Amino acid sequence: MIIDISSLERHYETPAGVVKALDGVNLQIEQGERVILLGPSGSGKTTLLNCLSALDSPTKGNYRFKGKQVPRSDSEKMTSFRRENIGYVFQFFNLLQDLTILENIVLIQELSGKKDPQRAQELLALVGLYEERNRFPGEISGGQQQRVAIARSLAKRPALLLGDELTGNLDTLTSSKVMEILVQACDQENITAVFVTHDESLVKYATRIIRIDSGKIISNEIVKTSG
């Protein structure tokens, strides 16, 4: 088991009172699973993702990662946890425009202390963009940029890959291509993945579908996929 969460709560103080973004979440995820979190706006799915990545600290509850307690309320330890364990794919790509595609990936390796230009090129080949390695982000399509972002997120060999609406800016056909590449990459790299989306069509790429509403998990379904 890679993730073990019990009685997790995240509350926010607002002028109107306490908002329970997460309200007693229990969740276990095994190594190699691909989990999709579904739910309406404000349901708590992004808050859960932020707690999984240690970008946010839960108000109450327990979070163990690979059997160890995840640091909370200590920004330095939380940063180290993210650097060592977490890959993140953003909706808006977040590529540095003045670096080539290859340089974007190598930079992440350098920041994590794992510089390996050969692996960077292999990752670009994995997402079908080796021939574009010396081009700049602005010279390729949005779908290609998201594939670069996936390669970049894999560059430091994360144990857990997270994404928040990672296909939100892509058309349906491009979204499918990106997800197919992502599934292939996760399988090849033996990476556990958790993605937030509102797009029901993406559930076919998951091994598990979790639906959240009002800060609670309302369904947790193991699914068979063609991926």
KOLTOR-206301 format. One record per residue (C-alpha): x, y, z. Coordinates in steps of 0.001 Angstrom, whole numbers, plus 524288, in hexadecimal, padded with zeros to 5 digits. Example, Ala and Ser with C-alpha at 12.3 -4.5 7.8 and 13.67 -1.06 7.14 Angstrom:
# KOLTOR-206301
8300C7EE6C81E78;835667FBDC81BE4;
# end
This chain:
# KOLTOR-206301
800008000080000;8055080D3D7FC27;7FABB8162A801EF;7F375813DE80E9B;7EA6D81ED281312;7E14481E1181EA4;7D769827E28240B;7DDA0832E681C33;7D79F8405B81E02;7DAF884DA281869;7D35D8591B81DCA;7D44E8676A81A07;7CFFC8730582217;7C7D787CB781A48;7BFBF888A881E1C;7B3B38804481C20;7B8E78757C824F4;7C0CF868FA823C8;7C1688627B81669;7C3F7853D6816D7;7CB3E851BA80A14;7CE74843E080E80;7C5D683D7D818A8;7CAE18306181D66;7D12682A4F81154;7D60F81C52811EB;7DDD78177F80642;7E7CB80D0180300;7EEC780C5F7F5E5;7F77B8014F7F160;80417802A57E9B8;80196803EE7DB1A;7F35E808257DBBB;7EDF2812F37D31F;7E38181A067DAD2;7DA598245A7D584;7D38D82D917DF08;7C66D832917DA59;7BD6A83C687E0A6;7B6AE849857DEDE;7BD9A856677E0D5;7C0608587D7EF32;7BEEE84A147F28E;7CC82849147F88E;7D388841707EE03;7DE3984B9E7EBAF;7DFF984D577FA5A;7E20B83EAB7FB71;7EBFE83F2F7F077;7F33884A347F764;7F3968426A803FC;7F8B88367E7FCAC;803CC83EC17F72A;806928458F80434;803A8852A07FDF1;7F986854018089F;7F8BD84ECD81682;7EC77847FA81B65;7E5B384D6A8275C;7E3F283FD582D2B;7E639831C082993;7F14D828F582588;7F8D2827DE818AB;8031D81D6E816D0;80AF881C1780A49;8121480F3A8082B;80FDE80C5C8167F;815978191D81B81;80E9B824D582123;80E328302C81790;813AE83CCB81D42;809FC847928202B;80B23855A9824BD;819C98556B821EC;81C1085BE6814CC;82A1A8572281345;8269D848E4815CB;81A87849F680D38;822E084F728022C;82C848443A8039A;8215D83A6880344;81C328403C7F68F;8299B840DD7F04E;82C8B832A87F37A;81F5A82C867F09C;815DB834CE7E8BA;81456838087DA5D;80A07841ED7D666;803B1844717C927;7FD46851C57C868;7F1B4856157C03C;7F95D861757BA7D;805E2859BE7B785;80ED1863707BED3;81A1E861807B571;824F686B997B51F;823B28723C7A7F9;831FD8762E7A69F;836D98682C7A83A;835EB85D7279E19;82D40851C47A09B;839058499E7A472;83E6F854627AD33;83163855477B45D;832A0847077B82E;84107847837BBB5;83E798534A7C46E;834EE84B7B7CCBB;83EFD840AB7CDDC;8492A84A787D25D;84010850457DC98;83D76842BF7E22B;84BDC83F007E1C6;849AC834967D76E;84F3283A677CADF;84EFA830487C017;84E3B835E07B22D;84D5E828367AC60;8414A825227B45D;83B95832667B0BB;83CB582ECA7A266;836F88214A7A4F9;82B368279B7AB8C;8290B8306379FD0;829738245379749;81F9581DDE7A065;815DC8290379E3D;818D58297978FA5;820508364378F61;82E918328578DFC;82F6783910780AA;82A5F845C9786BA;83466845EC791CE;83B7E8523878D48;82F3E85A3178AAA;8297E8640979425;81C1B8624779A9E;8162986D50792AB;8198B866147862E;8112E85A1B78912;802AF857A778B5D;7FB988579F7986D;7FA37848EE79819;808BB847697957F;80BD6850C77A09A;803BC848807A9D7;80B3D83C767A56D;817D9843B97A894;81215846FA7B5DE;80F868387E7B80B;81D7D835127B44A;8226183FC47BD61;81A2383AA07C8A9;8202782D187C6C9;82E13832357C602;83126830B87D476;82ADE823347D54B;81FBF826DD7DE6F;818B181C747E62F;80BF3824017E4D8;8075182BDD7D921;7FC80835D57DB52;7F4A983DF07D1B3;7E9E3848167D340;7E16C849877C702;7ED6B846517BEE4;7E569845527B25C;7DCD6851077B582;7E2A3859657AAAB;7E2B284ECE7A040;7D89684A6A79660;7D2A183CDF79777;7DB838363578D92;7E7E583C267933E;7E36B838CD7A111;7E22882A8B79D25;7EFB782A557972A;7F59D830AD7A33A;7EEE58271D7AC70;7F30B81B647A453;8011A81FF17A50D;7FFB68226B7B399;7FA83814B17B614;805B380EE07AE3F;80FB6816F67B5A5;80A26813757C2FA;80A10805077BF7E;817EA805637BA42;81D1180D277C5D8;814BF805F07D012;80F53812D27D4FF;8030F8149F7DD17;7FA6481F8B7D7EA;7EF2C827957DD77;7E8158313D7D4AE;7DD4683B0B7D731;7D3E483D647CBF8;7C5F4841237C8EE;7C689839CB7BBFA;7BF1282CFE7BD27;7C4D18282E7B045;7D21B8267E7B6D5;7CD9F81BF27C047;7D131811727B65B;7DF80814617B920;7DE2D811CB7C7BB;7DF74805647CFA3;7D73080BCE7DA2B;7CCEB8168F7DA41;7CA7481E487E6AA;7BF4A827EB7E789;7BFAD832D37F18A;7B4FE83C017F603;7B4788458180176;7C1D68411380622;7BE26832B9806FC;7C0C6826EF7FE5D;7B36E822767F9A0;7B8078174E7F0D0;7C49380FC27EED1;7C44B806737E34C;7CE997FD5E7DDD9;7CD547FCB07CF0E;7D2967F45D7C411;7D9317FC0C7B951;7DE897F9B87ABDC;7EACC8013A7AFF7;
# end
